[in-house]
Structure formats: structure tokens, C-alpha cells
Amino acid sequence: MQRNVHLWAYGHYGPPLLVFPSAAGMAHEWEAQGMVEALSEFLEAGKLKLYCTESNVSEAWTRKENPPDWRIQRHQMFESYIVNELVPWIREDCQTEDIKIGVSGTSLGALFSAIFALKHPETFHWALCMSGRYDALRFMDGKNSPDVYFNNPLAFVPNLDGEPLERIRRNTHLVLVCGRGRWEEGNIEETNALADMLQAKGIGHERDIWGPEVSHQWPWWQKQARHHIGRALAR
């Protein structure tokens, strides 16, 4: 990333879960928004470790001052940081060189979680994606390229075939969660679209659509995270 990157870590034992922030991009977002407190029972019991990294979401995805080609390259630098620097660090911290890592995030963090699970299924075996938008082209002013395509789940999933598809089928599972309440317009449609594509491709997933009272807000994400992470840890 050519700079220092903040990482907030929680828990002393248990399977690792890498957290991607929303459009805010801050490593301490889950702490500030009550997500860590919502998962405190699992953390204190040694059932879970959280690794919350900052991202470069603003320069790569949300700010439009720079051209799309430059911005998608910034995302690729972030991907390199995650795969080549942070993953080895997490495995060293867990004292297990090949430990499988889960990923999670809300909103834009959900897009990141889906991308990393689908592109690196041997590393990221489970993704909890809450209230995501999965058409990356909308963030790139409609400009497509091979680099954008391979970071756009709604584009590349329908074309998966052969060994790349089998790798995903063998190694990872996605949980797609979304409410039907306020500020979920677009999120619910793209959540269902991605779930339909995963189903058509035989990729392990769960579609969990919450009710019309469930809005695009942190109190609901706290409940969704606690519910699904608790279920995953109980298996």
C-alpha cells in the first residue's frame, strides 16, 4: 500500500475473521459502531478472533476525481496487501500457517468480502456479506476493463466454469444477508441477483433476507453478525 495501514485485533483464541470496513474505510469502525461489543461473548470465550483492517475504499471506489483505470489499480494494491502481507501475519498470529480465514463486512465491506472469498477460496473459506452492492461497474462510472471485470461478482460469477468454479465449490461458502427496510434499495436487488447466480453455479451459499423493518443501519448489522457468526461457530 506504500504506507502504514491500521489494524485493530480482538480476541485471544479461536478461528480468525477478517473484517472489511464500509465506505468509511476505518479500521476501528466495528469498535466504534458496536459490532465488537455485539460479538464480545464469542471473543471472551476464545471462540473467535477479529482482525479489522482499514481500506483504501475512498481512493479506489467512492471518490471519482481520478480515472477508473487508476482507481481499480489502487484496489489491486489493496488486494495484494491483504493476500501477501495481512494473511501471513494473521496466520502467524494464530500460530497456524495454513489456517482458514473468514471474511465479513457491511455495505461496501460486503462487496469486498464476496470478492475475496470468490477469488481466493482456499484462503477465505467463509464470507458473511451484509447489505452489499455487488455490481462493481457502478463505482467505475460504467467503464469496464479486465481488472474491473474480475472484481465485479455480478459480472464474473455467471461465467465461472471448469477448475476455477470447482475451486470455489470445494473451498468456500458465502452468506448473503440483507433487510427489506429503509436504505436497502439496490442492496436487496443485488443480494438476490448474486444469490441466484451462486445457486445456478452450485456454489455453497445462504440467502437470508430479513423483514421490511430491517434497515441499512448498524443495530441491525449487529444482530445479523451475532446470529450468523454464532451459528457458524456452533457447527
C-alpha positions in Angstrom: 0.0 0.0 0.0 3.1 2.2 0.2 2.1 3.5 3.6 1.3 2.2 7.1 -2.0 0.5 7.5 -4.0 0.4 10.7 -5.2 -3.0 12.0 -7.4 -3.5 15.2 -7.4 -7.0 16.5 -9.7 -8.6 19.2 -9.8 -12.0 20.9 -7.1 -14.3 22.3 -8.1 -17.6 20.6 -10.4 -19.1 18.0 -10.9 -19.0 14.3 -9.9 -15.7 12.6 -12.4 -13.4 10.9 -11.1 -10.6 8.7 -13.3 -7.6 8.7 -13.5 -5.1 5.8 -14.9 -1.7 6.6 -17.7 0.1 4.9 -17.3 3.2 2.8 -15.8 4.9 5.9 -12.7 2.8 5.4 -11.6 2.9 9.1 -10.0 0.0 10.9 -11.8 0.9 14.2 -15.3 1.1 12.5 -16.6 -2.2 14.1 -15.4 -1.0 17.5 -17.0 2.4 17.1 -20.3 1.0 15.8 -20.8 -1.6 18.5 -20.0 -4.7 16.4 -17.2 -5.8 18.6 -19.4 -5.5 21.7 -22.1 -7.5 19.9 -19.6 -10.3 19.5 -17.9 -10.0 22.9 -19.3 -13.3 24.1 -17.5 -15.2 21.4 -14.3 -13.1 21.8 -14.1 -13.5 25.5 -14.8 -17.2 25.4 -11.9 -17.9 23.0 -14.3 -18.8 20.1 -13.4 -16.0 17.7 -10.6 -13.6 16.7 -11.4 -10.4 14.8 -8.9 -8.6 12.6 -10.3 -5.3 11.4 -8.2 -3.6 8.7 -8.6 -0.2 7.2 -9.0 0.0 3.5 -8.4 2.4 0.6 -12.1 2.3 -0.4 -12.3 6.0 -0.9 -9.5 6.4 -3.4 -10.4 3.1 -5.2 -14.2 3.1 -5.2 -16.1 6.0 -3.8 -14.2 9.2 -4.9 -14.5 9.8 -8.6 -11.8 12.5 -9.0 -9.3 10.1 -10.5 -9.9 7.9 -13.6 -11.4 4.4 -13.2 -8.2 2.7 -14.5 -6.1 4.4 -11.8 -8.7 3.6 -9.1 -9.0 -0.1 -9.9 -5.2 -0.3 -9.7 -5.4 1.1 -6.2 -7.9 -1.7 -5.3 -5.4 -4.3 -6.7 -2.8 -2.9 -4.4 -5.1 -3.4 -1.5 -5.8 -7.0 -2.6 -2.0 -7.5 -2.7 -1.7 -6.2 0.8 -4.4 -8.5 2.1 -3.2 -11.7 0.4 0.6 -11.2 0.6 1.0 -9.3 3.9 -2.0 -9.4 6.1 -3.0 -13.1 5.6 0.6 -14.3 6.5 0.5 -12.0 9.5 -2.8 -13.4 10.7 -1.7 -17.0 10.3 1.5 -16.2 12.3 -0.6 -14.5 15.0 -2.8 -17.7 15.1 0.3 -19.9 15.1 -1.2 -22.0 12.3 0.5 -21.5 8.9 -2.5 -22.8 6.8 -5.5 -21.7 9.0 -8.6 -20.8 7.0 -9.8 -17.3 7.5 -13.4 -16.0 7.3 -14.3 -12.5 5.9 -17.1 -10.2 6.7 -18.3 -6.7 6.1 -21.3 -4.4 5.7 -22.3 -2.3 2.7 -19.1 -1.9 0.6 -17.3 -4.3 3.1 -19.8 -6.9 1.9 -18.6 -6.4 -1.7 -15.0 -6.8 -0.6 -15.9 -10.0 1.4 -17.6 -11.6 -1.7 -14.7 -10.6 -4.0 -12.0 -12.1 -1.7 -13.9 -15.3 -1.0 -14.6 -15.9 -4.7 -11.1 -15.0 -5.9 -9.2 -16.7 -3.1 -11.4 -19.6 -1.9 -8.5 -21.7 -0.5 -7.7 -18.8 1.9 -11.1 -17.4 2.7 -13.4 -20.3 3.4 -16.5 -18.3 4.6 -17.9 -14.9 3.9 -20.6 -13.0 5.8 -21.8 -10.3 3.5 -24.4 -7.9 5.0 -26.3 -5.3 2.9 -23.9 -5.4 -0.1 -23.9 -4.0 -3.6 -22.2 -6.5 -5.9 -22.1 -4.7 -9.2 -18.7 -3.0 -9.1 -19.2 -1.4 -12.5 -21.5 1.3 -10.9 -18.5 2.5 -8.9 -16.3 2.8 -12.1 -18.5 5.3 -14.0 -19.6 2.4 -16.2 -16.1 1.9 -17.6 -15.3 -1.8 -17.9 -11.9 -3.5 -18.3 -10.5 -6.9 -17.4 -9.4 -5.5 -14.0 -12.9 -4.2 -13.2 -14.5 -7.4 -14.5 -12.5 -9.7 -12.2 -13.6 -7.5 -9.2 -17.2 -7.5 -10.2 -19.1 -10.5 -8.8 -22.2 -9.9 -10.8 -20.1 -10.0 -14.0 -17.7 -12.8 -13.5 -19.8 -15.3 -11.5 -22.1 -16.2 -14.4 -19.0 -17.1 -16.5 -17.3 -19.3 -13.9 -16.5 -22.7 -15.3 -14.0 -25.6 -15.0 -11.3 -25.6 -12.4 -11.9 -22.0 -11.1 -15.5 -22.9 -10.4 -14.5 -26.2 -8.8 -12.1 -24.4 -6.5 -14.8 -22.2 -5.2 -17.3 -25.1 -4.8 -14.7 -27.1 -2.8 -13.4 -24.4 -0.5 -15.7 -21.5 0.3 -19.3 -20.6 1.4 -21.0 -17.2 1.2 -23.8 -15.9 3.4 -25.7 -13.1 1.8 -27.8 -11.1 4.2 -30.0 -8.1 3.6 -33.0 -6.3 5.1 -36.0 -5.1 3.2 -36.3 -1.8 5.0 -35.1 1.8 4.7 -31.9 2.5 2.6 -31.7 -1.1 1.3 -32.8 -0.1 -2.2 -30.4 -1.6 -4.6 -28.8 -3.8 -1.9 -31.7 -6.2 -1.8 -31.9 -6.5 -5.6 -28.1 -7.1 -5.9 -28.1 -9.5 -3.0 -30.8 -11.6 -4.6 -29.1 -11.4 -8.0 -25.8 -12.7 -6.6 -27.6 -15.4 -4.7 -29.4 -16.5 -7.8 -26.0 -16.7 -9.7 -24.4 -18.7 -6.9 -27.3 -21.1 -6.9 -27.1 -21.6 -10.7 -23.4 -22.3 -10.4 -23.7 -24.8 -7.5 -21.6 -22.6 -5.2 -22.3 -23.0 -1.4 -24.2 -20.1 -0.1 -27.1 -19.0 2.1 -29.5 -16.2 1.2 -31.0 -14.6 4.3 -33.5 -11.8 3.7 -34.8 -10.0 6.8 -38.1 -8.2 7.1 -39.3 -4.8 6.0 -38.5 -3.2 9.4 -34.8 -4.1 8.9 -32.9 -1.0 7.7 -29.4 -0.3 6.4 -28.0 0.5 9.8 -25.6 -0.7 12.4 -28.1 -2.0 15.1 -29.4 -4.5 12.5 -25.9 -5.5 11.3 -25.0 -6.2 15.0 -27.9 -8.6 15.2 -27.2 -10.2 11.8 -23.5 -10.7 12.7 -24.2 -12.2 16.1 -26.8 -14.5 14.6 -24.7 -15.8 11.7 -21.3 -15.9 13.4 -22.9 -17.7 16.4 -24.3 -20.3 14.0 -21.0 -20.8 12.2 -19.1 -21.2 15.4 -21.6 -23.8 16.7 -21.0 -26.1 13.7 
